[in-house]
Amino acid sequence: MQLVLAAVLGVVQGLTEFLPVSSTAHLVLFPWAFGIDDPLLDSLTFDVALHLGTLVALLVYFRSDWLNLVRAFFSSVKNRSISAPDERLVWLIAAATLPAGILGALFEKKVETVLRSPLVIAAALFVVGIIMIIAERQAARLSKARETVDMTLPHALYIGFAQAAALVPGVSRSGATITAGLFAGYNRSAAARFSFLLSTPIIAGAAILKLRHVFSGLPAGEGEIFLVGIGASAVSGYMAIAFLMDYLKRRPLNVFAYYRVLLAAAITGVYFLK
């Protein structure tokens, strides 16, 4: 039964990590809503393991981008210059990663405990859902939207702080960063691409820092459970990225915003009924 639940939670993580609906919210709420009382599957350690799966999905989907960005990074360091578009982009990603990295290190304990409340999650889902609708209305009024190559340092840092806000369960990393990109005047595809590229270092950093807790000291059989969850997360995450990148070429974020508002209402209702 644990293997089945691990696979289900892996699919939930993979889909909701990249769709702008908050993966952490769904991973916290799933056991709470369905009465699943399993300390292992409901632990932050298992949550981090699932994020390892989504990291694999990011690296596979954006493999060409990251190969170019890694080459650009070493070229920039070697030549001591930032001239080519990929050289600019890799340094902008590095700068935009700092807010979430610093704030995550400072407030990790509070995020792991106090902020994992259903009511906090519901509030975050609702507020960001409304902000997403406002961002789409503003984007619709633009005569010409910016592309990824137009990214500036102030815009990158602005989107980076939006990613830091996603430390609060219910905000959604992709939801916050794509919405910030829209407010900054970028088209949906450009905002989504920068969002996913930006999420890669922070997911990798979190996974590496916690990785020793994932497999070290696990009782016999639990390693298999984690591997099932990671695999399910990787496959479903790749599918979610491919879907969203194609979806945003033609359609707005509104359907995800409405889902967030409805989910927030449902969580609040169930919470008080319980």
C-alpha positions in Angstrom: 0.0 0.0 0.0 2.9 2.4 0.7 4.3 1.8 -2.8 0.9 2.7 -4.3 0.6 5.8 -2.2 4.2 6.8 -3.0 3.5 6.6 -6.7 0.3 8.6 -6.3 2.0 11.3 -4.3 4.8 11.3 -6.9 2.3 11.9 -9.7 0.7 14.7 -7.6 4.1 16.3 -7.0 5.1 16.1 -10.7 1.9 17.6 -12.0 1.5 20.3 -9.4 5.2 21.4 -9.2 5.0 22.9 -12.7 1.4 23.7 -13.1 0.8 26.9 -11.2 -1.3 25.4 -8.4 1.4 24.7 -5.7 2.9 21.2 -5.3 3.6 21.7 -1.5 0.0 22.6 -0.9 -1.2 19.4 -2.6 1.3 17.2 -0.9 0.4 18.6 2.5 -3.4 18.5 1.8 -3.6 15.1 0.2 -2.9 13.1 3.4 -4.9 15.5 5.4 -8.0 15.4 3.2 -8.0 11.6 2.7 -7.0 10.7 6.3 -3.6 9.1 5.3 -1.6 8.8 8.5 1.9 7.7 7.4 4.8 9.6 9.0 7.1 8.6 6.2 5.0 9.7 3.2 3.8 12.8 5.1 7.4 13.9 6.0 9.4 16.8 4.6 12.1 14.2 3.7 9.8 12.4 1.3 8.7 15.8 0.0 12.3 16.6 -0.8 12.7 13.2 -2.5 9.8 13.9 -4.8 11.4 17.3 -5.7 14.4 15.3 -6.8 12.1 13.7 -9.4 10.9 17.0 -10.6 14.6 18.1 -10.9 15.2 15.2 -13.2 12.2 16.3 -15.3 13.5 19.9 -15.6 17.0 18.8 -16.6 15.7 16.3 -19.2 13.2 18.8 -20.7 15.5 21.7 -20.8 18.7 19.7 -21.5 19.6 21.8 -24.6 19.1 25.0 -22.7 21.2 23.9 -19.7 24.0 22.6 -21.9 24.2 26.0 -23.6 23.9 27.8 -20.3 26.7 25.7 -18.7 29.0 26.4 -21.7 28.1 30.1 -21.5 28.9 30.2 -17.8 32.4 28.8 -18.3 33.0 30.9 -21.4 32.0 34.0 -19.5 34.3 33.1 -16.6 37.2 32.3 -19.0 36.8 35.5 -21.0 35.8 37.6 -18.0 33.0 39.1 -19.9 29.2 38.9 -20.3 28.3 39.5 -23.9 26.4 36.6 -25.6 22.7 36.2 -24.8 23.2 32.9 -22.9 26.0 34.4 -20.9 23.7 37.2 -19.8 20.9 34.7 -19.1 23.0 32.3 -16.9 24.2 35.2 -14.7 20.6 36.6 -14.5 19.4 33.2 -13.3 22.2 33.1 -10.7 21.3 36.5 -9.4 17.6 35.7 -9.3 18.2 32.5 -7.4 19.7 34.4 -4.4 16.5 35.7 -2.8 14.9 32.3 -2.5 18.2 30.7 -1.4 18.9 33.3 1.3 15.3 33.5 2.6 14.9 29.7 2.5 18.0 29.3 4.7 16.8 31.9 7.2 13.2 30.7 7.5 13.5 27.0 6.8 12.3 25.9 10.2 9.3 28.1 10.2 8.3 27.0 6.7 8.6 23.4 7.7 6.3 23.8 10.7 4.1 26.9 11.2 3.3 27.5 7.5 2.1 24.0 6.7 -1.4 24.8 8.0 -4.4 24.2 5.8 -5.7 27.7 6.4 -2.4 29.3 5.5 -2.4 27.2 2.3 -6.0 28.2 1.5 -5.1 31.9 1.9 -2.1 31.6 -0.3 -4.0 29.7 -3.0 -6.7 32.4 -3.0 -4.5 35.5 -2.9 -2.2 34.3 -5.7 -5.1 33.1 -7.8 -6.6 36.6 -7.7 -3.2 38.1 -8.5 -2.8 35.8 -11.5 -6.1 37.0 -12.9 -5.0 40.6 -12.5 -1.7 39.9 -14.2 -3.4 38.3 -17.2 -5.7 41.3 -17.6 -2.6 43.6 -17.6 -0.8 41.4 -20.1 -3.8 41.5 -22.4 -3.4 45.3 -22.7 0.3 45.2 -23.8 0.9 46.0 -27.4 4.1 44.1 -27.5 5.4 41.7 -24.8 9.1 41.1 -24.0 11.0 37.9 -24.8 13.5 36.0 -22.6 16.4 37.7 -24.4 15.0 41.1 -23.1 15.4 40.0 -19.5 17.1 42.7 -17.3 18.7 42.4 -13.9 15.9 44.3 -12.1 13.3 42.1 -13.7 15.3 39.0 -12.9 15.6 40.0 -9.2 11.9 40.9 -9.1 11.0 37.4 -10.4 13.6 35.9 -8.0 11.8 37.5 -5.0 8.5 36.1 -6.4 10.1 32.7 -6.3 11.1 33.3 -2.7 7.5 34.0 -1.8 6.8 30.4 -2.9 8.4 29.2 0.3 4.9 29.7 1.7 2.9 26.6 0.9 0.1 27.4 -1.5 1.9 30.2 -3.4 3.4 28.0 -6.1 6.8 28.6 -7.5 5.7 28.5 -11.1 2.6 30.5 -10.4 4.5 33.3 -8.6 7.3 33.5 -11.1 5.2 33.3 -14.2 2.8 35.9 -12.8 5.7 38.2 -11.9 7.0 37.8 -15.5 3.6 38.9 -16.8 3.6 41.9 -14.6 7.1 42.8 -15.9 5.8 42.7 -19.4 7.0 39.3 -20.7 4.9 37.0 -22.8 3.6 33.8 -21.2 6.1 31.5 -23.0 9.1 33.7 -22.1 7.8 34.0 -18.5 7.3 30.3 -18.2 10.7 29.4 -19.7 12.5 31.8 -17.3 10.4 30.4 -14.5 11.4 26.8 -15.1 15.1 27.6 -15.7 15.1 29.7 -12.5 13.5 26.9 -10.5 16.2 24.4 -11.5 19.1 25.7 -9.2 16.8 26.2 -6.2 15.3 22.7 -6.5 18.7 21.2 -7.0 20.1 23.1 -4.0 17.3 22.0 -1.7 17.5 18.4 -2.9 21.3 18.3 -2.4 21.1 19.8 1.1 18.5 17.2 2.1 19.7 14.3 0.1 21.7 12.7 2.9 18.5 12.5 5.0 16.6 10.8 2.2 18.6 7.5 1.9 20.8 7.5 5.0 19.4 5.4 7.8 16.2 4.2 6.1 14.9 0.9 7.4 14.8 -2.0 4.9 12.2 -1.5 2.2 11.8 2.3 2.5 14.4 3.1 -0.1 12.2 1.3 -2.7 9.3 3.5 -1.6 11.3 6.6 -2.2 12.5 5.4 -5.6 9.0 4.8 -6.7 7.9 8.3 -5.6 10.9 9.9 -7.4 10.3 8.0 -10.6 6.6 8.9 -10.7 7.4 12.5 -9.9 10.0 12.6 -12.8 7.7 11.2 -15.4 4.6 13.2 -14.5 6.7 16.4 -14.0 8.1 16.1 -17.6 4.5 15.7 -18.9 3.4 18.7 -16.9 6.2 20.9 -18.3 5.5 19.9 -21.9 1.8 20.5 -21.4 2.2 24.0 -19.8 4.8 25.2 -22.3 2.4 24.3 -25.1 -0.7 25.5 -23.3 0.7 29.0 -22.6 1.4 29.7 -26.2 -2.3 30.0 -26.8 -4.2 30.3 -23.5 -4.0 32.4 -20.3 -3.5 31.3 -16.7 -7.1 32.0 -15.8 -8.2 28.3 -15.5 -5.5 27.7 -13.0 -6.4 30.8 -11.1 -10.1 29.7 -10.9 -9.0 26.2 -9.7 -6.9 27.9 -6.9 -9.8 29.9 -5.7 -12.2 27.0 -5.7 -9.6 24.8 -4.0 -9.1 27.5 -1.3 -12.8 27.6 -0.7 -13.0 23.8 -0.5 -10.1 23.6 2.0 -11.6 26.3 4.2 -15.0 24.5 4.2 -13.5 21.1 5.0 -11.3 22.6 7.7 -14.2 24.0 9.6 -16.4 21.0 9.1 -13.6 18.8 10.5 
